[in-house]
Amino acid sequence: MASSPCGITNFDSGLEIKTRSVEQTLIPLVSQITTLINHKDKPKKSERTLAAIHRVGQAVSVAVGRFVAVGEAIATENQELKEEMGQACFEARRAGDAIAQLTDASATTAAAIVMASPAQTDGRATVFSDRTAMVKAARLLLSSVTKVLVLADRIVIKQIIASRNKVLVTLDHLERVSTFQDFVHIFSQFGNEMVEFAHLTGDRQNDLKDENKRARMAAARAVLEKCTMMLLTASKTCLRHPDCESARINKDAVFQRMRCALEQVIEIVTEARSSGETRVLPASLYNGIKDFKSRVESLREGGGLYPSPPQSLVGQLEALVERTEDFTDSAYTSHEQRQAILGLCQVARQHAQQLAQAWGEAQAAQDQEVTEGVEVCIIKTCQSACDLHRELHKVAVSRAADLLRLHGEQLPLRALKVSGGEGNLEAVGEFTRTLTEQKEQLVETCRLLGHVSGTEPLEITCVHAEETFHVIGPQIISASQTLALHPSSKIAKENLEVFCEAWESQLCDMALLLREINDVTEGRRGDKKPYLSLPRPGKHTANLKTTKAVKLDAEEQTSMAKLGVELRLLSSDMDGELDKWEEQEHEVVRHGQSLASMAYSMYLFTRGEGLLKTTLDLFHQAEVLSEEGIQLCSSLSNFSIQLVEEEKTALTTEMEKLLALCQQLQTGAKTPVQGKTATFQTVDSSIQTSRAIMAAVLCLLPLCNKLNRKYKSERNSLGSPQGWRERQDATSPVREDDSANGKNSNGFGVRPLGEHMAGMNLLESK
């Protein structure tokens, strides 16, 4: 490892922050160190300024000390990280001590012993006289703290891998079980292990910074959730009918898919592939057209210095045209749609060739600027590419909408259930062909939607939908054949029901996916994701028996419509209010964004849409929303420390109202209910209280933003991000034990560091 001149190891290289928790933990520390480094160099320093800077340095040092204690405990419990973690903790503590000494106005040249060759002013090395030493110490502190966090993150990955390994071992036992008694015992253990795995991977999914990885994780976890129930019924069917070939095929397919999904989760978490392969998405036409347009428009920037005619653009367009064969070669594309696509491809070819010709003529004339003829060709080429994309989007979306309408009644599935229950193998064979054709249509349509999805996370979701239809279709067929061979078997009937429900669920997810693609295309809430804390209630109980969660009927949805629309409007208003904040990473903004997302998913529930399918899902979402509101209150309480008494009173009054509403919602969501009437009343109450919470937050946000801007302006005018502290310190002296105990540390932004580390559960030995 490279070392700095002062002997402190430099960890700057090779550290990539991949999770939000690590990033958010570093933000307050970066803020305070930036304060120290960027403090304006005034000729004279007041005692209050010196005291304030001293307190900042001491607070950073104390926070680093608490942080290092956590890191050292982690190192003790995980021997494989002991050496690296111990070294990183040592460097962090040393850099923190150096910062404390450099911010101590009464310090002598002792700081020079820690940091190399500080400049001297009146015999003292301080942040004012030795900026270079402060920059060095800050850089080393940040790199070592980041190293500790990244190493701690490995423990989380280790927990997920250990949990996966336990699941795999139990899965092997389940696959080989031969009696119902053994199966019940092992499956109970398997259920508990899957719950643990679901919680660990759900937390990891929400923590990942990369949207594409989050989408891939969500897809893999969705497979595991569906496969768990399939595994239960498929295994029971195989145990009941051990000589049935279709039952065995069904069971083997479920186990295989379960193992693949488990492997995908680990690949995402560890960013490694056992086979050494790199899985890439199929090239979408949306991205291809976007890149083509970008290259065409970049010709303007090249001017007369572009080295050669843009013949490569013609080749790139030909590759795009070739990919449109997914649309034009499809048996389900109408003649009119096929001709429209082919016609637009030909127009795009002509314009690209005209552009290449005009560019060549301009080069021959040695024009130093883009000529009018070239500009016209650029505009025409880009426009023809846009027209082609618009037509492709229209074809894909219209076909998906038509398919969802056509297959909404699930006639083939109903027919398979009936004919299978009657033992009519001939009818099962006939409806099997119908379902197979439907499956091929859906698979192809998902592929077309992937071409026009507009974002990579949605493209990943399209690939997941395509794979799901491709796999579940044959499983439904084998399950229906098993039932036809054993028409009196309740287990075989239940097995077919589970696979049919998975198919219907995927159709609902496809409808939601279609809306999200349209939202992206039309610029409406394309990045709005319903907030979910998986696994959802009712899906993973101790013995994993199916629970009959309540779904709202049409009449109840109608009565909820007004509440839902109000919730939707409040969610939109909150998004607009949050966009006004200059600091989008502010804690208040992050909590507000989460609340808006959750409110939006509850609005979708009132319409019978979205990922909240049952009342249990809604109650769980309401509980999570209340917890998020309580966390917002906590953040507002910390924020209010800096306010004068009149401002604090106004904020506290509104905050207390919000806290009371959150507690009311939490209590209602956790209260068990029996019967449809009581359930509907609780749903109504939960949505009304959620609406009141959103309204309360919406009242608070403008006030918080105004106060935040006010104090930010004052801090800038004082020349220090902590300038407002000086005024507060003049009237509110700080006791020595306050610093030691971490009190008032939120003003310095160091308490969130300790709180976050405490919340990571890194000290638990699992």
N, C-alpha and C positions, 0 to 999 in steps of 0.2 A: 504493500500500500504506500502511496505517496504521502509524505509528511510535509507540514508547513514548517517555516523557519523556527517557530517556537516549539516545535515538537508535538503539535496537536494534529492527529490524523485527519486528513481531509476526505470526507465522504461524499463530496459534491458529485463525483462521476458515477454514473450507473444507477442512480436512484430515480425510479419512475413511480409517481404516485398514481395508483390505479383505483383508489376507493375514496368516496366522499368523506368518510369519517376521518381518514388521515388528513385530507385536505382541510376540512373544517377545524381540526385540532390545531393545525399550524397557523390558521388565519389570525387569531388574536396575538400569537407570539410574533408573527411577522409585523403586525400593526404596531406593537410596542417597540420592537427593535427599530422599525422605520422612524418612529417618533424620536428615538435617541439619536439616530444617525443624521436625520434631516433637521434637527433643531437649529434655528437660525443663529449664526455666530454674531451676537451683539457685543459691542465694546464693553458694556457693563452688564453684570448679571445681578438681579435683585436676590435677596435672601430667599424670597418665596420661590423664584425660578429655580435656584439651586436646590432648594428643598424638594420641589416637585420632581425635578430630574432624578434626585437621589432616591425618592420613593419609587419612581418607575423602575430604576435599576434594581432596587431591593426586591420589588414585587416580582420582577422577572426571575431573579435569582432564587427566591423562595419557591416560585412555581416550578422552576426547573428542578429544584431539590425534591419536591413532591413527585414530580414526573419521573425522575431518575429512580426514586425508591420503588415505584411500580415496575420500571424496567428491570431493576435488579432482582425483584421478586420473580419476575417472569423467567429471567436467566437461571435462577435457582431451580425452578420447576421444570425447565426444559434444557437438559444438558447439551443437546446438539446445538443450541444457540448461545450457550454460556459465554464462550470466548468472544464472539462478535458483539453480543449484547453488552457484555461487561465493558469492552473497549469503548463502545458508543456511549454508554452511560458515563464512563470516566471522562470522556471528552466533553460531553454535554455539561457535566458538573463543573469542569474546569473553565469552560467558556462562560458559564453563568457567573462564576465567581469573578472572572475577569471583568465582566460587564458591571457587576456590583461595585468593584473597586474603581472602575473608570467613571462611574456616575457619582462617586463619593467625593464631594467638593473638598472634604478635609483630608483626602488621601494623599499620601506622598508618592514617591516614585516606586512604591511597591508594585504598582500595576505594571511597571516596565519589566519586572521580573517575569510576569506571566505572558505579556505580549511583547514582541520584539521592538526595540529601539523607539519608544514613544518620544514625541517632541516635548520639550519642557517649557513650561510657563510658570515663572515664580517658584520653580522647584517642585511643581505638582503636575502629575499626568492625569488629565481628566478628559471627559467627552468633549470639552471645549478646546483643550490644548492638543489632544492626540486623536484626531478623527480617524487616522489610518488604523490605529490599534483597535478602535471601536468597530470599524468595518470588518477587520479581521476576526475579532471575537464574535461578532454577529453572524458572519458567514459560517464560521465553524460551529456555532451553536445551532444554527438552522440545519446544517448538514447532519450533525450528530443526532439531533432530535428526530429528524426525518428518518435517519437510519434506525433509531429505536422503534419508531412507529411501523416502518416497513417490516422489520424483524418481528414485531408483535403481530403484524398481519399474517405472518406465516403460521402463527399458532392457530388462527381462525381457519386457515386453509387445512392445517393438520387435523383440526377437529372435524371438518367436513369429510376429509378423506377417511378418517377413522370411522365415522358414522356410516359412510358408504360401504366400507369393508364389512361392517357388522351386518348391514342389510344384505350384501351379497352372500355371506355365509348362511344366513337364515334362508335366503332365497334358494340356495342349493339344497338345503334340508327340505324345504317345502316341495321342491320339484321331485324329490325322491320318496316322499312320504307315501305310505300304502294303506293306512287306516284312517278313518274319520277322527278317531280320538286323538291320534298323533297330529293330524292336520289342524284340529281346533287349537291344540296347545301351542304348536309352532306358529300358527297364523296370528295368534294373540301377541306373541313376542314380536313377530314381523310388523304388526300394526304399530306397536309402541316405538319400534326402531324407525319406521317410516315417518312417524310424527316428529321425532327428534330431527331426522334428516330434513324434513320439510321446513321446520323452523330455522335450522341453520342455513339452508340454501335460500330461504325466503329473505332472511336478513342480508345475506350476501348479495342477492339480486338487487335489493333496494340500495345497497351501499356502492355498487359498481358505478364508476363514472361513465364508462363507455355505453352509450345507448344500444349499440348493436349487441354487445355482450348481454345486456339486460334482456333484450328481446329473445336472444337465443336461450338464456337461462329460463325465461318464462315459458318458452315453448317446450323445453325438456321437462320442466316441472309439471306442466299441464299433462304431458304424456304419462308421467309417473302417477299423477292423481287419478287419471282415468283407468290406467292399467291396474291399479290396486284393486278396484272393484271387479274388473274383468278377471284378474288372477284368482280372486276368491271364487267366483261362480264357475269359471272354466275348470279349476282344480276339483271343485265339488262334483261337477258333471263327470269328469274323468274318473273320479273315485267311484261314483255310482255306476258308471257304465265303462268298466275298464277295457272291454273288448271293442269299443266303438272307435273306429279309425278317425272319423271326423272330429270327435271329442278330443282325441289325443293331438291332432293337428292344431286344433283351436288353442289348446293349452300351451303347446310348444311355441306357437306364435306369440302368445302373450308374454311368456317368460323371456323370449328372445328380445322383444321390444322393450321390456322392462330393463334388461341388462344394457341395451343400447342407450336408453335414456340416462341411466346412471352413469355410463361412461361419458356421455356428452356433458353432463353437469361437471364432472371432474376435469374434462378437457377445458371447459370455460374457466373454471376456478384456477387451474394450474397453468393454463395457456400452453399445454403440452399435449402431444398426440402419441399414443403408444405405437401406432403404425408408421409414424414419421410423415404422414400425409398432411396436407394443409387443405382444410375444407373451405372452399370459396363459393360464393353465391353465383348462380348462372348469370351471365351478363344480361342486364335488363335493357330494353329499348329506351326507357326513360333516361337512364344514365348515359347510354350511347348517344342519344340525340342531344342531350345537354352538353356533353363533351364536344360533339361535333360543332354545335353553335358557338361554343366558347372559342374553339380554334378558328372558326371563320371570323368571328369578331376581333380576334387578336391580330388579324391581318392589318387592321387600321393602325395598330401600335407599331407594326414593323416598318411602315412607310416604304420608301424606296430602298431601304437597306435589307429587305427580306432576301435571303440568299438565293432562293429558287422559286419557280412557280409552285403554287399550292396543289400540285398533282396528288399529293398524299391525301388531301381532303376528298378527292374523288374516290380513292380506294377505300377510305374510311366510310363514306356514304354507301358504297357497294356492300360493305360488310353489314351495315345497318339494314339495308334492303333485304339482304339474305336472311337476317333474323326475323323479318316480318313474315317469313314463311310459317311461323307458329300460328299466325292469324289466317293467312291466305290458304294454307294447305289443310286447314281444319274442315272436316265434313260438316261441322255445325255453324260455320260462317256462311251467311246468306250470300247469294250471287251479287246483290247490290253492294254489300259491305266489301266483298272481295275486290270488285271492280273499283270502288272508291279508293281502297288502299293502294292497289296497283297503279291507279292513275296519279295519286299523290307521290308515289315513289318515282314515277317517270318525270314528273314536274321537278322534283328535287334533283334528280340526275341532270336534267337540262340546265338548271340554274347553277349547279356546281361546276359543270363543264364551261358554261359561259363565264363564270368567275375565274376559272383557271386561264381561259383565253384572254380575258380582259387584263388579268394580272401580268400575263406574259407580254402583252402589248405595252403595258406601262413600264415594265422592266426594260424592254427593248428601246423605248424612248428615253430611258434613264431618268424617269420622273422621280423627284425626291419626295413628293407628297402623294397621298392616295388620290387618284383621279376621280372625277365624278362618275365615270363609267364603272370603275371598280367599286365605288361606294354603293351604287345602285345594285350591282350584282351581289354584294355582301348582304344588303337588306333583303333582296329577293330570296337568296339562299336560306337565310335564317327564317324568313317567313314560311317558306315551303317546308322546312323542318318542323316548325311549330304546327303547321296545318296537318302534317303527317302524325305527329304525336297526338293532336286533338282527336283525329279520326280513330287512332288505335285505342285511345282512352274510351271513346264513345262505344266502340265495338265491345271491348272487354267488360265495361261496366253494364252496358245494356244486356249482354248475355248473362252476366252474373245475376242481375235483377230478375230477368225472365226465368232463369233456373230456380231461383229461390221461390218465386211465385208458383212455378209449375210443381215443385216438389214439396211445397209447404204442407200439404196434407199427408205426406208420407204413405201414399197408397201401396208401393211395393213392400214396405216394412209391415204394414197391416196385413197384407195378403200372405206374406211369409209366415207371420205368427199364426194366422188362421189355418193355412194349409199344413203347416208343420204340426199344429195341435191336432189336426184331423188325420195325421199320418199319411198325407197325400204326397208321395214323393214326386209324382209327375207334375203336380201343380207347383211344388217347391222348385223344381227344375225350370219351369216356365218363368216364374217370378224372379228366379235367380238371374236369368238372362236380362230381365228388365232392370234389376238392381245393378248388374254389371255395366250396362250401358249408361245408367245414371251416374255410376261411379266414374266412368271414363269422361263423361261430360264435365263433372265437377273437378276432377283432376286437371283437365285441360284448361278449364276456366280459371282455376287458381293460378296456373302457370301464366295465363294471359294477364291476370290482375298483377302478378309480380312484375311484369314488363312495364306497367304504368303506375305502380304504387306511389312513386314520388319520394319515398324515403327508404333508407336501408332497413330500419327496424320493421317497417310495414312489409318490405320485400321478404324479410326473414319470416314474418308471420304468414305470408302467402305460401312460402315453401313448406312451412309447418302444416298448413291446412291441406296442401297438396299431398304431403306424405300421409297425413291422417286418413284422408278419404281412401287413398291407395291401399292402406293397410287394413282399415276397419271393414271395407267392403267384403273382401274374402272371408274375414272372420265372422261376419253376419251370415254369410252363405253356409259356412261349416257349422255354425250354431243352429241354423234352421234345418240343416240336414240331420243333425243329431236329434233334434226334436221330432222330426218326421219319422225317424227310426224308433224313437221311444216317446210316442205321443202322450202317454200317461205320466211321464216324468215331470214332477214339479220343478226339480233342479234344472233340467234341460230347458224348461220354459223360462225360468228365472234368468238363466244364462243368456238366452236370446234377448230377453228384455234389456239386460244390462248393455249388450252390444248395440242394440237399437237406440237406447238412450244416448250412448256415446256419439252415434251418427247424428242424431237430432241436435245434440249439444254443439257439434262441429258446424252444423248448418246455421245455428244461431250465432256462433262466433264468426262465421263467414259473412253474415248480414252486418254485424258490427264492423268487420274489416272493410266491407264495401263502403259504409258510411265514412269511416276514417280516411279512406282513399279519396273519396269525394271532397271531404273537408280540406285535405292537403291541396288538392287541385284548385279548389275555390278559395283557398286562403282563410278558411274558417276553422279556428281551433284545431289545426292539424297536429299540434304538439300536445294537445290535451289528453292525458292518459288517466283513466279512472284509477283512483288510488285503491289498492287492494293490499291487505296484509294476509297473504296465504300461509298455511292452508285455510280455506274457508270453513266455518263451523258446519258440522253435519257431514263433512267429508272424511274426517279422520278421527273416529272415536276409538276407544280402547280396543274393542273387538271388531271395529270396522263393519258393523251391520248397517244396512241402509236405513236412514231416518227419513220419515215423510215430512219434509219441510214444506211449509205452506207457500203456495203461489197465489198472487192476487188474480181474481177473475176480472172480466172485462168491466163489470159494473164498479168494482172497487177501484180499478185503475182510472176510470172516468171521474170518480169522486176525488181521486188524488191529483188529477191533472192540474188543477189550479195551484195547489201547493207546489207541485213539481215545477211549474213554469216560474213561479216566484223564486224558487230556489235557483233555477237556471239563470234568471235575471240577476239575482244577487251575486252568483258566481261570476258572471260576466262583468258586473260592476266592480267586483273585487279585483279581477284581472286588470281592468283599466286603471284602478287606483294604484295597484302594485307597480304597474309600468311607469308611474310617475316618479318612483324612487330612483335616485341616482345610484345608490349602492344596492345592486341586485343581490349581492351576497349577504346583505344584512339579515340577522337572525329573524327579525320581525317579518321581512319579506318572504323568507323561506317557509316559515310557519303559515303565512297567509296563502302562499301558493299551494301548500298541501291541503289546507282547508278548502280552497276553491276547487281543487281536483276531486276531493271527496264529495263535496256538495254536488258537483256535476255528475258523478257516478250515481248518486242518490236520485237525481233528477231523471237519469236514464231508467232507473228502476221503476219510477212512477209511470213510465211509458211502456214498460214491459221489455225494455232493451238493456243493453250493456252486460257487464259481467256479474252484476248482483242478481242472481236468479231467484232466490227465495227470501222469505222474511228473515230466516236465520242469517243470511248474508247481510241483509240490511241492518239488523240489530248489531252484528259484529262491526259493520262499517260505522254505525252511529257511535259505538263505544270507542273506536279508534279516533273518530272525529273529536269526541269529547276530550280524549287524552291529548290530542294535538292542540286543542283550545287551551287546556290547562298549561301545556308547555309554553304557549304563546303568552299566557298571563305571567309565567315565571320570567320570560324574556323581558316583558314590559316592566316588571318589578325591578329587574336589574337596570333597565334603561332609565327608570325614574330616579335613580340615585343622583344623576347629574342635574336634575331639575330644581328650580327654586320652589319655594313652598306653594305658591299659588298654582303653578303649572303641575306640580306633583299631585295636588288635591284634585284637579280636574281629571287627570289621567287615572288616578286611583279609583275615583267614583265610577267611571265607565268600566274599569278593569274588574271591579268587584261584581258588577252586573254580569259581565261575561263569565266570570268564574262560577257564579251561582247557576247560570244556565248550563254550563258544561257539567257541573256536578249533577244537576237535574237529569240531563240526558244520559249520563253514565249510569245513574241509578235505574232509570227506566229501561235502558238497553239490557241491563244485567238481570232484571226481574223476570223470573220464569212466568210464562203465560200458558193457559190451557184453553182450547176451543177457538173456533174461527173468529167469533165476535171479539173476544178479548185480544186475539192476535192483531186483528185489523185496527182496533183502538190503539194498541201499542205502536203499530206502524205509523198511524196518523199522528200520535203524540211525538214520536221520534222525529218525524219530518218537520213538524211544527216547531219543535225546540231547536232543531238544526237550522231552520230558517231564522229563528230569533238570534241564534249564535252568529250566523253570517251577518245579520243586520247590525249586531253589536260590534263585531270586528270592523265592519265597514265604517262605523262611526269613529272608531279609534284610529284607523289608518291615516286619515288626513292630518289629525292632530299630531300623531307620532312623526309623520313625515315633516310637518312644519317645524316641530321642535328639533328634529334631527338636523334639518338644514340650518336652522338658526345657530345651533351650537357648533356645527361644522364651520359655518362662516366665522363665528367668533374664534374658533381654534385657529383658523387660517390667519386671521388678523393678528393674533398673538404670536404667530410664527411657530406654533407647536400644536400638533394634534391633541395635546393634553392641556392646552392653555386654560380651558375652563376649570381644570382642577386647581389651578393656582388661586382662582377667586374663591372656590369652595374651601380650600385649605386655610385661607386667611381667616375664615369665620368658623371653621370646623377642624380643630387640630386632631391629628391622628395619633393614637396611642401606639407605643412600641409593640404591644401584644397583638394589635390589630393586624400588623403586617405579618407577624409570625403565624397567626391563625388564619390568614387568608381573607380577613374582613376587608371590605372596600376594594377587594382585588378585581371586581368586575369593571371598575373604572379603568383599570390597567389592562383588562382583557386577558388576565391570566387564570382566573377561576374557571372559565369554560374548559381550559386545558385539563385541569385536574378532574373536573366533573365528567368530561368526555372519557378520560381514561378509566374512571371508576365505572362508567357505564358500559365499557367494552367487555366486562366479565373476563378479562385476560388472566386474572389471578385464580380463576377456577381451575382446578385440576380435573381434566376429563379424560 
